[in-house]
């Protein structure tokens, strides 16, 4: 790609992303957030309890919560034991009374992972689609040139990528387009967030920047991103303002990656390809290792 081509691609893709962010939450994202809101954030102690009993757990909820979501715990499934607080309320108290309710103890309670249930599928965010063709090989070569090793490991699920400073781990089994997008996102973390600048940026800024870079590069090679990029950025409460302050970094990283994609192959054809639903890039509870998608 020639410099003038890269500049045009970067500017046009940025305009698309800005427009998507200004439009607000997509219907897909609204459905996803409404569903995710039903899942409790467990205490650190309960997280450890869940992990010790079912390390592969991804979405955990009680029997009745699953029922409200249209899913049912399969017969014979063993519950995951956690500690639920016992809360008592004062009969006569105002809403602003800090002593209106108190925790008097804990009791054992059972929750179940989504893998132990069946029924209505949970809403999923849309994924990138298309075929990156030989651009995937060139992207891997770019990573090697920057001393970044690439590995595959199912243990990072439900995250689809993990950046750890000189090493990127990808979840195997992704579609070619989604793996390409995930890899660009993680490479962006490596380029932008592994030096002194990391401590000067928030997780919100880092995820906005990495996903914006992924959007520009994917758009540049002809992949269809749909609402995937804007939805992901908004999951981290990113918006046009956050993106605007990071444009010089985003454009710099995107230009660097696009310059390395010198393939003469045609841009990807999107005809007859279905939109593939997928999980979000990563779990927001985890921070320092930058798990992605």
C-alpha positions as a Markdown table, in Angstrom:
| # | Residue | x | y | z |
|---|---|---|---|---|
| 1 | Unk | 0.0 | 0.0 | 0.0 |
| 2 | Unk | 1.3 | 3.4 | -0.9 |
| 3 | Unk | 1.5 | 6.2 | 1.7 |
| 4 | Unk | -1.3 | 8.2 | 0.1 |
| 5 | Unk | -3.5 | 5.1 | 0.0 |
| 6 | Unk | -2.9 | 4.4 | 3.7 |
| 7 | Unk | -3.6 | 8.0 | 4.6 |
| 8 | Unk | -7.0 | 7.9 | 2.7 |
| 9 | Unk | -7.9 | 4.5 | 4.3 |
| 10 | Unk | -7.1 | 5.8 | 7.8 |
| 11 | Unk | -9.0 | 9.0 | 7.4 |
| 12 | Unk | -12.1 | 7.4 | 5.9 |
| 13 | Unk | -12.2 | 4.5 | 8.4 |
| 14 | Unk | -11.8 | 7.1 | 11.3 |
| 15 | Unk | -14.8 | 9.0 | 10.0 |
| 16 | Unk | -16.9 | 5.8 | 9.9 |
| 17 | Unk | -15.9 | 4.9 | 13.5 |
| 18 | Unk | -16.7 | 8.4 | 14.7 |
| 19 | Unk | -20.1 | 8.3 | 13.1 |
| 20 | Unk | -20.8 | 4.9 | 14.7 |
| 21 | Unk | -19.8 | 6.2 | 18.1 |
| 22 | Unk | -22.0 | 9.3 | 17.7 |
| 23 | Unk | -24.9 | 7.2 | 16.8 |
| 24 | Unk | -24.8 | 5.6 | 20.3 |
| 25 | Unk | -25.5 | 2.0 | 21.3 |
| 26 | Unk | -26.6 | -0.3 | 18.6 |
| 27 | Unk | -29.6 | -2.6 | 19.1 |
| 28 | Unk | -27.2 | -5.5 | 19.4 |
| 29 | Unk | -25.3 | -3.8 | 22.2 |
| 30 | Unk | -28.4 | -2.8 | 24.0 |
| 31 | Unk | -29.7 | -6.4 | 24.1 |
| 32 | Unk | -26.3 | -7.6 | 25.2 |
| 33 | Unk | -26.0 | -5.0 | 28.1 |
| 34 | Unk | -29.6 | -5.7 | 29.2 |
| 35 | Unk | -28.8 | -9.4 | 29.5 |
| 36 | Unk | -25.3 | -9.0 | 31.1 |
| 37 | Unk | -26.9 | -6.7 | 33.8 |
| 38 | Unk | -28.7 | -9.8 | 35.2 |
| 39 | Unk | -25.3 | -11.4 | 36.1 |
| 40 | Unk | -24.0 | -10.5 | 39.5 |
| 41 | Unk | -20.4 | -9.3 | 40.1 |
| 42 | Unk | -19.2 | -11.7 | 42.7 |
| 43 | Unk | -16.8 | -10.9 | 45.5 |
| 44 | Unk | -13.2 | -12.0 | 45.2 |
| 45 | Unk | -13.8 | -14.8 | 47.6 |
| 46 | Unk | -16.6 | -16.1 | 45.6 |
| 47 | Unk | -14.6 | -15.8 | 42.4 |
| 48 | Unk | -12.0 | -18.0 | 43.9 |
| 49 | Unk | -14.7 | -20.5 | 45.0 |
| 50 | Unk | -16.1 | -20.6 | 41.5 |
| 51 | Unk | -12.7 | -21.0 | 39.9 |
| 52 | Unk | -11.7 | -23.8 | 42.3 |
| 53 | Unk | -14.9 | -25.8 | 41.5 |
| 54 | Unk | -15.3 | -25.0 | 37.8 |
| 55 | Unk | -12.2 | -23.3 | 36.3 |
| 56 | Unk | -13.8 | -23.1 | 32.8 |
| 57 | Unk | -16.9 | -21.1 | 34.0 |
| 58 | Unk | -17.7 | -18.0 | 32.0 |
| 59 | Unk | -21.3 | -16.9 | 32.8 |
| 60 | Unk | -22.5 | -17.9 | 36.3 |
| 61 | Unk | -26.0 | -17.3 | 37.7 |
| 62 | Unk | -28.5 | -18.8 | 40.0 |
| 63 | Unk | -31.3 | -21.2 | 39.0 |
| 64 | Unk | -34.0 | -18.6 | 38.9 |
| 65 | Unk | -31.9 | -16.0 | 37.0 |
| 66 | Unk | -31.2 | -18.6 | 34.3 |
| 67 | Unk | -35.0 | -19.3 | 34.1 |
| 68 | Unk | -35.7 | -15.6 | 33.6 |
| 69 | Unk | -33.2 | -15.6 | 30.8 |
| 70 | Unk | -35.0 | -18.4 | 29.1 |
| 71 | Unk | -32.4 | -21.1 | 30.0 |
| 72 | Unk | -32.8 | -24.1 | 32.3 |
| 73 | Unk | -30.3 | -26.0 | 34.4 |
| 74 | Unk | -29.9 | -29.5 | 33.0 |
| 75 | Unk | -31.1 | -32.3 | 35.2 |
| 76 | Unk | -28.3 | -33.8 | 37.3 |
| 77 | Unk | -26.0 | -30.8 | 37.1 |
| 78 | Unk | -24.0 | -30.1 | 40.2 |
| 79 | Unk | -24.2 | -26.6 | 41.5 |
| 80 | Unk | -21.2 | -24.4 | 42.2 |
| 81 | Unk | -21.2 | -23.4 | 45.9 |
| 82 | Unk | -20.7 | -19.8 | 46.9 |
| 83 | Unk | -21.4 | -17.7 | 50.0 |
| 84 | Unk | -24.5 | -15.6 | 49.8 |
| 85 | Unk | -25.0 | -12.8 | 52.3 |
| 86 | Unk | -27.9 | -12.9 | 54.8 |
| 87 | Unk | -29.4 | -9.4 | 54.9 |
| 88 | Unk | -31.9 | -8.1 | 57.4 |
| 89 | Unk | -33.9 | -4.9 | 57.0 |
| 90 | Unk | -35.2 | -2.6 | 59.7 |
| 91 | Unk | -39.0 | -2.4 | 59.7 |
| 92 | Unk | -39.0 | 1.4 | 60.2 |
| 93 | Unk | -36.2 | 3.2 | 58.4 |
| 94 | Unk | -35.8 | 5.9 | 55.7 |
| 95 | Unk | -34.3 | 5.2 | 52.3 |
| 96 | Unk | -31.1 | 7.2 | 53.1 |
| 97 | Unk | -30.6 | 5.4 | 56.5 |
| 98 | Unk | -27.2 | 3.6 | 56.2 |
| 99 | Unk | -28.3 | 1.1 | 58.8 |
| 100 | Unk | -31.6 | 0.3 | 57.0 |
| 101 | Unk | -30.1 | -3.1 | 56.1 |
| 102 | Unk | -27.2 | -5.0 | 57.5 |
| 103 | Unk | -25.4 | -8.3 | 56.7 |
| 104 | Unk | -25.8 | -10.7 | 59.6 |
| 105 | Unk | -23.9 | -13.6 | 58.1 |
| 106 | Unk | -23.5 | -15.8 | 55.1 |
| 107 | Unk | -25.1 | -19.0 | 53.8 |
| 108 | Unk | -24.2 | -21.5 | 51.2 |
| 109 | Unk | -25.9 | -21.0 | 47.8 |
| 110 | Unk | -25.6 | -22.8 | 44.4 |
| 111 | Unk | -25.0 | -21.1 | 41.1 |
| 112 | Unk | -24.5 | -22.7 | 37.7 |
| 113 | Unk | -22.3 | -22.0 | 34.7 |
| 114 | Unk | -23.9 | -21.4 | 31.2 |
| 115 | Unk | -22.3 | -24.7 | 30.1 |
| 116 | Unk | -24.7 | -26.5 | 32.6 |
| 117 | Unk | -27.8 | -24.9 | 31.1 |
| 118 | Unk | -29.7 | -25.1 | 27.8 |
| 119 | Unk | -32.4 | -23.0 | 26.2 |
| 120 | Unk | -32.5 | -19.6 | 24.6 |
| 121 | Unk | -29.1 | -18.3 | 23.3 |
| 122 | Unk | -27.8 | -15.3 | 25.1 |
| 123 | Unk | -27.4 | -12.1 | 23.0 |
| 124 | Unk | -24.0 | -11.8 | 21.4 |
| 125 | Unk | -22.1 | -9.0 | 19.9 |
| 126 | Unk | -21.4 | -9.1 | 16.1 |
| 127 | Unk | -18.0 | -10.2 | 14.9 |
| 128 | Unk | -15.8 | -9.0 | 12.0 |
| 129 | Unk | -16.4 | -11.1 | 8.9 |
| 130 | Unk | -14.7 | -11.6 | 5.5 |
| 131 | Unk | -11.5 | -13.3 | 4.5 |
| 132 | Unk | -8.1 | -11.6 | 5.3 |
| 133 | Unk | -6.4 | -13.9 | 2.8 |
| 134 | Unk | -2.6 | -13.4 | 2.7 |
| 135 | Unk | -2.8 | -10.4 | 4.9 |
| 136 | Unk | -2.9 | -12.7 | 7.9 |
| 137 | Unk | 0.5 | -14.2 | 7.1 |
| 138 | Unk | 1.9 | -10.7 | 6.6 |
| 139 | Unk | 0.5 | -9.6 | 10.0 |
| 140 | Unk | 2.2 | -12.5 | 11.7 |
| 141 | Unk | 5.4 | -11.6 | 10.0 |
| 142 | Unk | 5.0 | -8.0 | 11.2 |
| 143 | Unk | 4.7 | -9.3 | 14.8 |
| 144 | Unk | 7.8 | -11.4 | 14.4 |
| 145 | Unk | 9.7 | -8.4 | 13.1 |
| 146 | Unk | 8.8 | -6.6 | 16.3 |
| 147 | Unk | 9.9 | -9.5 | 18.5 |
| 148 | Unk | 6.3 | -10.5 | 19.4 |
| 149 | Unk | 5.7 | -14.2 | 19.8 |
| 150 | Unk | 2.3 | -15.6 | 18.9 |
| 151 | Unk | 0.8 | -18.6 | 20.7 |
| 152 | Unk | -2.6 | -20.3 | 20.8 |
| 153 | Unk | -4.2 | -21.5 | 24.0 |
| 154 | Unk | -7.8 | -22.6 | 24.9 |
| 155 | Unk | -7.2 | -21.7 | 28.5 |
| 156 | Unk | -7.6 | -17.9 | 27.8 |
| 157 | Unk | -11.3 | -18.4 | 27.0 |
| 158 | Unk | -13.7 | -16.6 | 27.1 |
| 159 | Unk | -11.1 | -14.0 | 26.1 |
| 160 | Unk | -10.1 | -14.2 | 22.5 |
| 161 | Unk | -6.7 | -12.6 | 22.8 |
| 162 | Unk | -4.2 | -11.8 | 25.5 |
| 163 | Unk | -1.3 | -9.3 | 25.3 |
| 164 | Unk | 1.5 | -9.7 | 27.8 |
| 165 | Unk | 4.4 | -7.6 | 26.5 |
| 166 | Unk | 6.3 | -9.3 | 23.8 |
| 167 | Unk | 3.9 | -12.2 | 23.7 |
| 168 | Unk | 0.3 | -12.5 | 22.3 |
| 169 | Unk | -1.9 | -15.5 | 23.0 |
| 170 | Unk | -4.9 | -16.2 | 20.8 |
| 171 | Unk | -7.9 | -18.4 | 21.3 |
| 172 | Unk | -7.9 | -21.2 | 18.8 |
| 173 | Unk | -10.9 | -21.8 | 16.6 |
| 174 | Unk | -11.8 | -18.2 | 15.7 |
| 175 | Unk | -12.8 | -17.4 | 12.2 |
| 176 | Unk | -10.0 | -16.0 | 10.0 |
| 177 | Unk | -11.5 | -12.5 | 10.0 |
| 178 | Unk | -12.0 | -12.4 | 13.8 |
| 179 | Unk | -8.5 | -13.9 | 14.5 |
| 180 | Unk | -7.0 | -11.2 | 12.2 |
| 181 | Unk | -9.0 | -8.4 | 14.0 |
| 182 | Unk | -8.1 | -9.8 | 17.4 |
| 183 | Unk | -4.4 | -10.0 | 16.5 |
| 184 | Unk | -4.4 | -6.4 | 15.2 |
| 185 | Unk | -6.0 | -5.3 | 18.5 |
| 186 | Unk | -3.3 | -7.1 | 20.5 |
| 187 | Unk | -0.5 | -5.8 | 18.3 |
| 188 | Unk | -1.8 | -2.3 | 18.9 |
| 189 | Unk | -1.5 | -2.9 | 22.6 |
| 190 | Unk | 2.1 | -4.0 | 22.1 |
| 191 | Unk | 2.9 | -0.9 | 20.0 |
| 192 | Unk | 1.1 | 1.7 | 22.1 |
| 193 | Unk | 0.8 | 0.4 | 25.7 |
| 194 | Unk | 4.0 | -1.4 | 26.7 |
| 195 | Unk | 6.2 | 1.5 | 27.4 |
| 196 | Unk | 6.1 | 4.5 | 29.8 |
| 197 | Unk | 2.9 | 5.7 | 28.3 |
| 198 | Unk | 0.9 | 2.7 | 29.8 |
| 199 | Unk | 1.0 | 4.3 | 33.3 |
| 200 | Unk | -0.3 | 7.6 | 31.9 |
| 201 | Unk | -3.4 | 6.0 | 30.3 |
| 202 | Unk | -6.5 | 4.4 | 31.6 |
| 203 | Unk | -7.9 | 1.1 | 30.6 |
| 204 | Unk | -10.7 | 3.0 | 28.8 |
| 205 | Unk | -8.2 | 4.9 | 26.7 |
| 206 | Unk | -6.1 | 1.8 | 25.9 |
| 207 | Unk | -9.0 | -0.3 | 24.8 |
| 208 | Unk | -10.4 | 2.5 | 22.7 |
| 209 | Unk | -7.1 | 3.0 | 21.0 |
| 210 | Unk | -6.5 | -0.7 | 20.3 |
| 211 | Unk | -9.9 | -1.3 | 18.9 |
| 212 | Unk | -9.8 | 1.8 | 16.8 |
| 213 | Unk | -6.5 | 0.6 | 15.3 |
| 214 | Unk | -8.1 | -2.8 | 14.6 |
| 215 | Unk | -11.1 | -1.1 | 13.0 |
| 216 | Unk | -8.9 | 1.0 | 10.6 |
| 217 | Unk | -6.7 | -2.0 | 9.6 |
| 218 | Unk | -9.6 | -4.4 | 9.1 |
| 219 | Unk | -11.5 | -1.7 | 7.0 |
| 220 | Unk | -8.3 | -1.2 | 5.1 |
| 221 | Unk | -8.0 | -4.8 | 4.0 |
| 222 | Unk | -11.7 | -5.1 | 3.1 |
| 223 | Unk | -13.1 | -6.8 | 6.2 |
| 224 | Unk | -16.7 | -5.9 | 7.3 |
| 225 | Unk | -16.7 | -4.9 | 11.0 |
| 226 | Unk | -20.3 | -3.9 | 11.3 |
| 227 | Unk | -20.9 | -2.5 | 14.8 |
| 228 | Unk | -18.3 | -4.7 | 16.4 |
| 229 | Unk | -15.7 | -2.0 | 16.9 |
| 230 | Unk | -18.1 | 0.8 | 18.2 |
| 231 | Unk | -19.9 | -1.7 | 20.4 |
| 232 | Unk | -16.6 | -2.9 | 22.0 |
| 233 | Unk | -15.4 | 0.7 | 22.5 |
| 234 | Unk | -18.7 | 1.6 | 24.2 |
| 235 | Unk | -18.5 | -1.4 | 26.5 |
| 236 | Unk | -15.5 | 0.4 | 28.0 |
| 237 | Unk | -17.4 | 3.7 | 28.0 |
| 238 | Unk | -15.3 | 5.0 | 25.2 |
| 239 | Unk | -16.7 | 7.7 | 23.0 |
| 240 | Unk | -15.8 | 10.3 | 20.3 |
| 241 | Unk | -14.1 | 12.5 | 22.9 |
| 242 | Unk | -11.8 | 9.7 | 24.1 |
| 243 | Unk | -11.0 | 8.7 | 20.5 |
| 244 | Unk | -10.3 | 12.3 | 19.4 |
| 245 | Unk | -7.7 | 12.7 | 22.1 |
| 246 | Unk | -5.9 | 9.5 | 20.9 |
| 247 | Unk | -6.1 | 10.0 | 17.1 |
| 248 | Unk | -2.4 | 10.7 | 16.7 |
| 249 | Unk | -1.5 | 7.4 | 18.4 |
| 250 | Unk | -4.2 | 5.5 | 16.7 |
| 251 | Unk | -3.3 | 6.8 | 13.2 |
| 252 | Unk | 0.4 | 6.1 | 13.9 |
| 253 | Unk | -0.1 | 2.5 | 14.9 |
| 254 | Unk | -2.6 | 1.8 | 12.1 |
| 255 | Unk | -0.3 | 3.4 | 9.5 |
| 256 | Unk | 2.6 | 1.3 | 10.8 |
| 257 | Unk | 0.6 | -1.9 | 10.5 |
| 258 | Unk | -1.0 | -1.1 | 7.1 |
| 259 | Unk | 2.4 | -0.2 | 5.7 |
| 260 | Unk | 3.6 | -3.8 | 6.4 |
| 261 | Unk | 0.6 | -5.3 | 4.6 |
| 262 | Unk | 2.1 | -5.2 | 1.1 |
| 263 | Unk | 0.0 | -8.1 | -0.4 |
| 264 | Unk | -1.1 | -7.7 | -4.0 |
| 265 | Unk | -4.1 | -9.8 | -3.4 |
| 266 | Unk | -7.5 | -8.3 | -3.9 |
| 267 | Unk | -9.5 | -6.9 | -1.1 |
| 268 | Unk | -11.8 | -9.5 | 0.5 |
| 269 | Unk | -15.1 | -10.4 | -1.0 |
| 270 | Unk | -18.0 | -10.3 | 1.5 |
| 271 | Unk | -20.6 | -11.8 | -0.8 |
| 272 | Unk | -22.7 | -14.7 | 0.6 |
| 273 | Unk | -21.0 | -14.4 | 4.1 |
| 274 | Unk | -23.2 | -14.5 | 7.2 |
| 275 | Unk | -22.7 | -12.2 | 10.1 |
| 276 | Unk | -21.2 | -14.3 | 12.9 |
| 277 | Unk | -22.2 | -13.6 | 16.5 |
| 278 | Unk | -19.5 | -13.9 | 19.1 |
| 279 | Unk | -18.6 | -13.1 | 22.6 |
| 280 | Unk | -17.1 | -9.7 | 23.6 |
| 281 | Unk | -13.4 | -9.4 | 23.1 |
| 282 | Unk | -12.5 | -9.8 | 26.8 |
| 283 | Unk | -13.6 | -9.7 | 30.4 |
| 284 | Unk | -13.6 | -6.3 | 31.9 |
| 285 | Unk | -12.8 | -7.6 | 35.4 |
| 286 | Unk | -9.3 | -8.5 | 34.2 |
| 287 | Unk | -6.9 | -5.5 | 33.6 |
| 288 | Unk | -3.2 | -5.7 | 33.6 |
| 289 | Unk | -2.7 | -8.4 | 31.0 |
| 290 | Unk | -5.0 | -6.8 | 28.5 |
| 291 | Unk | -7.2 | -9.8 | 27.6 |
| 292 | Unk | -9.1 | -9.1 | 24.4 |
| 293 | Unk | -12.2 | -9.9 | 22.6 |
